[in-house]
Amino acid sequence: MGLILTIVALALLLPWAAAPAARRLALLLPPREASLALTGAAVLLAGGTVAALAGLFHVPFLAGLEHLPLSGVVARWPAVVPVSCAAGAALAVQAVRLTLRWRGHRVLLARAWRLTADATSDGDLLVVAGKDAEAFALPGHRGRPGRVVVSAGMLSALGPAERAVLLAHERAHLRGRHHLLSAAVDLAAAVHPALARLRADLDYHLERWADEQAAAAVADRRTAATAIARAALAGSPSARRTAGPLLSVSTGPVPQRVQALLGPAPARPTGRRARAAVALVAAVTVAALLGAALAYGLHEYVEYAARTLRAHGTV
């Protein structure tokens, strides 16, 4: 039983080491690649955690499949039932957290669509009345395609060129389906607490991704930086969302985003940075896949131990 617990402990501790590596990797990559790397790492690490807990939960059942009486297994490994129950409880908590988080996303999305029911439509643009300056990408819902939602207050706070940047930014969120990446990391964070910090990092890189696409659309990085800064300053505090399906131009650390737009366009790392990125990719990938591998190894070990016990007539 000690080896089993060691295997599971390794799988559960891996995200604490891999999450910081994923965050460092994201800083070396352009925004698009950084967003995909963070999402992939979070999903794989969460999957490894669930696989390890599920493997531990199934230990008594695996022994049963080997036609061993549970009483004999408990006599050999007294902690098997309490530990398996603890793993089952953890899985139940994760399932509840995932369900609540997912339901929260759907409720927020449905509410946003209801609140924009009276908005003026112009193609993919919905203009809502009001003095509050707000703008966000509204994902599709129940067969309705995604829309860019902008308040009249936000439009009046920006000049024509800045409005073009704003619309290009929010359209980039819709075109890239950034809300799905955000939801994936948010759900992964509900599985393992070590992944929670990746949510804020992903928000930043998703906004940087949209910032760069907006700057490319208007072919003027300085105008894009000015528009992002002005839109964020004009935005109401309620518009400064951090995570969820409604990605806003005000999300994330705006000063860092503006500073990045005032510099050169991001490029893929070269030289030492490229080697560091490759090393971090390997480390995160190995850590993420190791969780699932450990769960599989747990399954194989239990079957082997059960066969050995039966062969020696121990149970």
C-alpha atoms as one frame of an Amber mdcrd trajectory, in Angstrom:
protein
   0.000   0.000   0.000   2.935   2.300   0.619   3.958   2.147  -3.040   0.408
   2.887  -4.148   0.227   5.981  -1.945   3.626   7.110  -3.200   2.449   6.855
  -6.808  -0.701   8.848  -6.100   1.165  11.442  -4.013   3.555  12.037  -6.914
   0.654  12.517  -9.308  -1.060  14.999  -6.976   2.132  16.951  -6.253   3.253
  17.266  -9.879   0.961  20.233 -10.681   2.593  22.284  -7.909   5.910  21.959
  -9.743   4.596  22.062 -13.298   2.321  25.123 -12.970   5.203  27.567 -12.263
   7.117  26.057 -15.193   4.093  26.623 -17.456   3.881  30.238 -16.338   7.558
  30.812 -17.089   7.161  29.146 -20.462   4.267  31.468 -21.352   6.471  34.510
 -20.737   8.915  33.279 -23.387   6.298  32.741 -26.091   4.188  35.050 -28.262
   0.660  35.590 -26.872  -1.068  33.018 -29.070   1.407  30.237 -28.303   1.490
  31.255 -24.624  -2.302  30.959 -24.359  -2.327  27.538 -25.992   0.565  26.341
 -23.799  -1.154  27.435 -20.582  -4.439  25.836 -21.614  -2.803  22.577 -22.647
  -0.761  22.380 -19.455  -3.772  23.068 -17.243  -5.966  20.474 -18.954  -3.276
  17.780 -18.954  -2.324  18.394 -15.312  -5.956  18.348 -14.205  -6.508  15.159
 -16.195  -3.524  13.514 -14.521  -4.896  14.458 -11.106  -8.305  12.976 -11.861
  -6.720   9.826 -13.319  -4.606   9.275 -10.202  -7.548   9.719  -7.843  -9.736
   7.474  -9.982  -7.030   4.794  -9.955  -6.771   4.976  -6.178 -10.545   4.856
  -5.814 -10.667   1.672  -7.902  -8.076  -0.285  -5.915 -10.636  -2.433  -4.016
 -12.630  -2.995  -7.222  -9.523  -4.022  -9.138  -8.806  -6.577  -6.461 -12.359
  -7.829  -6.866 -11.838  -8.241 -10.589  -8.932 -10.533  -9.736 -11.426 -12.688
  -7.755  -9.902 -11.795  -4.404 -12.202 -11.403  -1.363 -12.221  -7.842  -0.039
 -11.724  -9.121   3.519  -8.468 -10.752   2.475  -7.275  -7.584   0.718  -8.119
  -5.488   3.784  -6.245  -7.925   6.013  -3.187  -7.477   3.811  -3.638  -3.699
   3.241  -5.726  -2.313   6.150  -5.752   1.219   4.772  -7.100   0.290   1.339
 -10.764   1.037   2.063 -10.273   4.367   3.963  -7.826   5.624   1.337 -10.102
   4.549  -1.488 -13.023   6.315   0.185 -10.938   9.472   0.581 -10.096   9.370
  -3.123 -13.766   8.881  -3.951 -14.707  11.843  -1.763 -12.096  13.997  -3.498
 -13.473  12.985  -6.878 -16.993  13.831  -5.721 -15.869  17.281  -4.561 -14.146
  17.853  -7.879 -17.275  16.814  -9.747 -19.393  19.239  -7.727 -16.899  22.082
  -8.222 -16.724  21.412 -11.959 -20.510  21.311 -12.253 -20.975  24.544 -10.320
 -18.224  26.307 -12.253 -19.610  25.189 -15.608 -23.148  26.128 -14.602 -21.899
  29.535 -13.488 -20.411  30.112 -16.926 -23.646  29.152 -18.662 -25.765  31.306
 -16.352 -23.518  34.332 -16.896 -23.629  33.819 -20.651 -27.416  33.469 -20.718
 -27.789  36.557 -18.523 -25.546  38.599 -20.812 -27.645  37.633 -23.824 -30.837
  38.629 -21.988 -29.388  42.018 -21.014 -28.476  42.736 -24.637 -31.907  41.838
 -25.972 -32.762  45.514 -26.560 -29.381  46.426 -28.042 -29.101  47.963 -31.504
 -27.677  45.419 -33.920 -25.243  46.295 -36.698 -23.811  43.117 -38.192 -21.779
  41.428 -35.463 -21.980  44.552 -33.272 -24.500  45.104 -30.484 -24.682  48.660
 -29.140 -26.346  48.961 -25.739 -27.662  52.226 -24.361 -26.123  53.768 -21.262
 -23.386  56.093 -20.111 -21.237  53.345 -18.584 -18.275  52.536 -20.810 -18.285
  48.794 -21.444 -17.142  46.500 -24.217 -16.784  42.721 -24.322 -16.946  39.725
 -26.612 -20.213  37.828 -26.197 -19.801  34.169 -27.257 -22.509  32.402 -29.193
 -25.319  30.823 -27.210 -28.105  28.394 -28.183 -27.526  28.702 -31.902 -26.901
  32.448 -31.883 -23.493  33.517 -33.225 -21.103  35.518 -31.100 -21.378  39.289
 -30.967 -19.254  42.262 -29.956 -21.102  44.237 -27.277 -20.218  47.907 -26.845
 -22.042  50.535 -24.812 -22.885  53.965 -26.158 -20.751  55.394 -23.363 -17.697
  53.493 -24.581 -18.209  54.590 -28.177 -18.461  58.242 -27.127 -15.246  57.949
 -25.078 -13.170  56.868 -28.093 -12.231  58.440 -31.376 -12.850  56.739 -34.749
  -9.409  55.105 -34.941  -9.652  53.936 -31.327 -13.080  52.461 -31.960 -11.595
  50.439 -34.811  -8.990  49.071 -32.414 -11.633  48.214 -29.826 -13.823  46.366
 -32.310 -10.862  44.514 -33.790  -9.794  43.479 -30.282 -13.174  42.044 -29.334
 -13.592  40.374 -32.735 -10.236  38.694 -32.215 -11.625  37.146 -29.009 -14.604
  35.761 -30.906 -12.620  34.593 -33.913 -10.065  32.812 -31.715 -12.792  31.342
 -29.471 -10.835  32.575 -26.511 -13.762  31.963 -24.171 -13.257  28.203 -24.622
  -9.607  28.441 -23.561 -10.597  30.556 -20.559 -13.320  28.079 -19.579 -10.942
  25.116 -19.921  -8.382  26.620 -17.527 -11.106  27.776 -15.145 -12.487  24.242
 -14.970  -9.001  22.780 -14.560  -8.453  25.126 -11.610 -11.544  23.607  -9.984
  -9.794  20.220 -10.086  -6.430  21.171  -8.557  -5.630  24.324  -6.500  -2.133
  24.580  -7.993  -3.704  25.488 -11.336  -5.665  28.470 -10.042  -2.836  30.918
 -10.714  -2.835  29.948 -14.389  -6.245  31.579 -14.805  -4.954  35.127 -14.315
  -1.940  34.405 -16.511  -4.173  33.099 -19.287  -6.397  36.194 -19.069  -3.343
  38.362 -19.645  -2.063  36.364 -22.617  -5.511  36.150 -24.217  -5.799  39.928
 -24.007  -2.293  40.297 -25.434  -3.290  37.964 -28.271  -6.315  40.140 -29.065
  -4.224  43.329 -28.622  -1.714  42.153 -31.225  -4.421  41.202 -33.687  -6.077
  44.591 -33.206  -2.741  46.369 -33.744  -2.221  44.373 -36.941  -5.743  45.220
 -38.134  -5.147  48.982 -37.860  -1.446  48.728 -38.765  -0.507  51.134 -35.966
   0.785  49.828 -32.647   0.792  53.247 -30.971  -2.845  53.883 -31.863  -3.701
  50.424 -30.552  -1.880  51.131 -27.276  -3.688  54.468 -26.884  -7.066  52.889
 -27.595  -6.549  50.059 -25.087  -5.440  52.502 -22.393  -8.314  54.899 -23.011
 -10.923  52.140 -23.139  -9.632  50.650 -19.878  -9.617  54.053 -18.142 -13.129
  54.821 -19.338 -14.471  51.408 -18.371 -16.561  50.988 -15.251 -15.151  48.860
 -12.385 -17.790  46.192 -13.078 -16.395  45.800 -16.585 -12.940  44.787 -15.342
 -13.580  41.069 -15.394 -10.854  38.587 -14.560 -12.112  35.226 -15.817 -15.115
  33.697 -17.439 -16.858  33.603 -20.805 -17.085  37.398 -21.239 -13.632  38.632
 -22.175 -13.340  42.399 -21.954 -10.817  44.920 -23.246 -10.300  45.933 -19.598
  -9.290  42.436 -18.481  -5.802  41.793 -17.165  -2.977  44.166 -16.251  -3.595
  46.994 -18.726  -0.317  48.914 -18.100   1.760  45.864 -19.084  -0.396  45.355
 -22.166   0.015  48.972 -23.243   3.751  48.810 -22.672   3.974  45.675 -24.819
   2.088  47.399 -27.649   4.498  50.328 -27.541   7.347  47.902 -28.194   8.022
  45.703 -31.224   5.650  42.931 -32.259   6.346  39.686 -30.366   8.352  37.023
 -32.147   9.093  33.414 -31.435  12.089  32.984 -29.118  15.516  32.355 -30.569
  18.906  31.409 -29.158  19.016  30.976 -25.398  15.340  31.879 -24.996  14.394
  29.206 -27.515  16.422  26.579 -25.677  14.846  27.617 -22.386  11.387  27.400
 -23.953  12.072  23.912 -25.298  13.296  22.782 -21.875  10.197  24.175 -20.184
   7.918  22.591 -22.779   9.554  19.235 -22.123   9.289  19.658 -18.341   5.620
  20.647 -18.415   4.710  17.911 -20.901   6.499  15.211 -18.930   4.899  16.371
 -15.679   1.454  16.486 -17.246   1.702  13.064 -18.883   3.361  11.518 -15.856
   0.174  11.903 -13.841  -1.759   9.738 -16.294   1.190   7.337 -16.552   1.298
   6.971 -12.777  -2.421   6.221 -12.717  -1.904   3.513 -15.329   1.068   2.180
 -13.360  -1.108   2.076 -10.262  -3.647  -0.049 -12.113  -0.959  -2.438 -13.342
   0.666  -2.673  -9.900  -2.597  -3.577  -8.180  -3.299  -6.294 -10.732   0.230
  -7.655 -10.341   0.008  -7.612  -6.544  -3.370  -9.320  -6.652  -2.076 -12.094
  -8.883   0.967 -12.551  -6.631  -1.184 -12.798  -3.515  -3.496 -15.322  -5.153
  -0.590 -17.397  -6.463   0.904 -17.632  -2.964  -2.466 -18.284  -1.363  -2.152
 -15.227   0.863  -5.794 -14.333   0.413
